Amino acid sequence: MVNLVNKFNAESTIRNLEDAIIIFDTDENIILLNDAAKLLFKIRSDDVIGEKMGKVFPELNYPFDNKNNLSSCYFIKDNTNIKAIYYPLIDYQGNVIGTIGIFKAEKDKDDCALEISDDIFNIFESFYDGIWITDSNGNVLYTNYANEKVSGFTKEQVVGKNINDLIKEEWFSNSVTVEVLKYKKRTTMMCYNYVTHKQVIVTGNPIFYKDGRLKYVCNNIRDITELINKKKELEENQKFIHRQNDELKLLRSLQFNNKDYIVNSDKMKKVFDLACRVAKFDSTVLILGESGCGKEGIAETIVKFSPRKDNPFIKVNCGAIPENLLESELFGYEKGAFTGANQKGKPGKFEIAQHGNILLDEIGDLPLNLQVKLLRIIQDKEVIRIGGNTPIPLDIRIIAATNKNLLDMVDKGTFREDLFYRLNVVTIEVPPLRERKSDISILLKYFLDKFNNKYSLHKTFSQEVIKILENYNWPGNVRELENFVESVLIVSQEDIITKEDLHPEFTKRGLKNSISPIQVNNLMPLREAQELLEKKLITKAMEKYGSTRKAAEFLQVDQSTIVRKMKKLNITMDEI
């Protein structure tokens, strides 16, 4: 072994120094230590000479790969904080031939790694957040008590160790200190502690010397595990509130009803909103929709929210009154106007509705000769009784309703075009029940409760029955559904209404109309997928409207397109 000390002719000087000195060669073998080192580390020369530094001092971290530069680090030996300073030993040719290490126990303030007062340390110890301080080489100098709770590491476990070694040992996932050392700027990041299994947020702040060199890195560590748990709890509470709100909306929709009219589906909500907005004005309203879909309910809603709500609301079914009586019913008559007339005369429905609202239901059934008189009433806002000559001023709001296509009737000459446009100031289209499936279950619930209370029953529908009824097209719409509920409650023998209690027609149509959505379980050519979608849409449109013209109108294509595609896709009327 080469005696490096003799080369520098300084062995006697080194042995007499007060500082602990250890010299090792380029292979990290200890070749000399003085008495101060023996005393500081409680070791003997015979036990360590020739041994590796890493074997004698396993807790020591020093930069052996950087022997050309002055370096330092801190470590703990026998519960003593020790500062190590390393100097390269260079021969006359400039070659590094070893390293001399100077070791000082941190007892005096001047030798303290952290040049801060005891008061500051006491303040650090009182912090709720963890404090973690390293030097410019990433060696841990100090941690406070709070850090032990956050990280699970004691001071003795980490002080003196290098941050990179702690990462390699998987004490934690990543390190802010490494980023601060690299970029020399404040950095914040999330870290996961593998020991405590906690999520922490760490902010590292660089501390510099006056000349700009990095002195310390001070980390602030906050446990956010509880915060994350609170966030999850809040999200769950918000979900619960949303569910409660949905249930509240359901209850409100159940409470709001005008006979057979209940607001639940998006389509019906839009209809209801429009009705409420129109109600504030006296404009004539035309309500369109299939028989039994709730047109009268919409009319009642308009009246309910109108300024005329406290005045008369007269309903006239133009299709239910014989034609020879309809004129006198609508317009009234003077005494002696015709044989059998009341001697005192009689006011018509328009007069009775004065200052209020009148509903002309089934307006499409109004005879042409009476359409002319109705047009005059709308234009002039006055009515003349049969057999009379004196106009009676009217202050009324007219609401008309029909299940017929008035435009088709105009084309055929069975309904006056000028009257149509007079009535069609505001149009409200009520969708059939099959187009608002989400209303079916809630309507079933509503009518079930209604007739259970009426007949003192306690019956309910099985889930299977509800599914069948939801898939049924309900050609009679809400009116049919109401009649069905009353009938099946009376006829069924058990409290739970099952599939066996239904007429076979319901089951047949319910299953037939239950068209499942397109499932993309496997890849297929795009053209094949397109044809599949077209076939289902055309089939459903034809099933709903029964004619290629109406189906084409709904699908917004030419009638010829529907005919051509039905032929191409082998869609027959037998399948519909």
Phi, psi and omega in degrees: 000132181288131179273096183294327183297318179297325178301322181267357175053044187225018185300315183296325180294317182295321183295332185265359179290147179286329178285147177287127183237135172226130180245136180221152183276187183291344176268009178069022176271133178288128181242346180197143168213145182268179184295324180297323178291320178299319181290317183295317186260358179056054180228164176246152180300315183300334183276338188241335181301128181091349179273158177288143177301319181296332178283318182285321182236076181295336180277355185272132173241117178222150187278078180294339180275005181227051188285348180280350184238152172293136181212167180208162175200173180233145176206167181249130177228116180055047177065019178244128175284126184234133174261131179244131177240130185246132176240136176285143173264120185239134180276184185292339178272000179088011180271139175285121183245358178171189182221140173250127180250129177251127187239131181232131173284134183276090179246319181267156181300323182295333181264359184291137181295321178257113184275066179227159184280164177298328179299319179295318176300318178298322178295316178302319182292338180272353183292145173285325178278153176284141177244134185220115184242132176235163174274188184289349177259002180087011177278132183286124181258326188201143167222148179267178183294322180300328179296327178297321179290323182284313187266335185084004180257136174276164178301318182298332182283332188243329181297129182098345179269155179271143185299325180295324178291324178293324177292317179299325179279002177060042172287329175206166190286319181208178186218129174292324182305316180300318180293319179294318177298326183283314188255352177057038179213161181299134183221141177233138178205163175271139178228149176248126180270118182286343181276308183266349183059041179248150172267129180231152172248127187239131174243120179257130181242126177281142175240127189248155166290168178298332181275004176097353178286145179291130182254303181225163166238120181251119182256136172253122187242123181237130177283116180250012178302314179296321179298317178297319178296321178294322178297315178299319179297319178297317179298320178295321178296321178295320176298319179296319179296319178299317178297319178296320178296320178298317179295323179295319177299321179298315180296320178296320179294328177290327181285328180273110177206143170238096186057256185258028185239119180228134180268119175211305182291159179299319180298315181288330176296320178295318177298314180298316179299317178297317179300318180294322179291318180294328185303332184285346183245162182266010181299146176292138182241135176248118180256122182248148178162161180294162179299131176083007184274351177113025180297318179296323177298322177295317177301316179296325177295316178302315180296317184301324184256012181265159175296344181266013188300332182270001180256175186302145172233105186257129179251130179232122175266103185294339181269347184263345182262129177307142185302322182289345179255344187298318182299312180294327179292321183282312191257345181081178180207157176271165180296137180074015182295327179202166181298128180091358180290148177299133184295341179265356186080175182208132176287148177274176182299325179296318178295318181297329181278007184310131181070005181236219183233147174231133178255118175260088181283149182055048182298337179294343179268001181288126180301153183302319182296328178278337176299323179297314180294322178296319178302317180295320179298317180294319182289312188268346182056044176204159180227146176242125180295156174297129181083003180248169180234350186266119176293138178252112180300141181242138172235080185224164173247124182263127173240126179246150180216148178199153173258006182260158176274099185294328178296319176298321180293325176297317179297326182274351179083012180265355176218134184291133180294317181296324176292320179304312182289334174290322179282329189273042176290309173233125181250131175240118179259120179266117182290148176292163185298328181293341178265000177222064185304328182295344178280338189297310183297321181288326175293320176301315178299314182298309182291328176299312178297321182300310184278335172298317178292321182295319185253010179057048179249170179223048185265158179212167180262142171288159179298325178298317180295318179301317179298317179298315182291329177291330180271349179287142186284339179052068179300333177270003175058217187297323179298317177297317181298317179298314179297322179298313182300314180298317182295312185291330176293322180287320187281321184295145184265334182259163180289333177258119181278120184251180180302325182293340180278350183271152172292141181306333181297323179295313180297317181298308182289325180297318178288324182294322184273358179276081180271116182288150178291160179295126178257124178260077180272331180226155177290144177214159176302143183300321180297318179297318179295321179296316180295323178297315179295316180299319181298317181292319181293315180295318179300315181293321179293319178293322178296323182283315188259337174077358179217150180293330181294311181291323178297318179296321179297317179293317181279357176061047174224171177288152178299323179298327178296317179297315180298315181296315182290325176298320178292316181294320184268006178059042176267117180248160179294338178292333181280344188265000000 
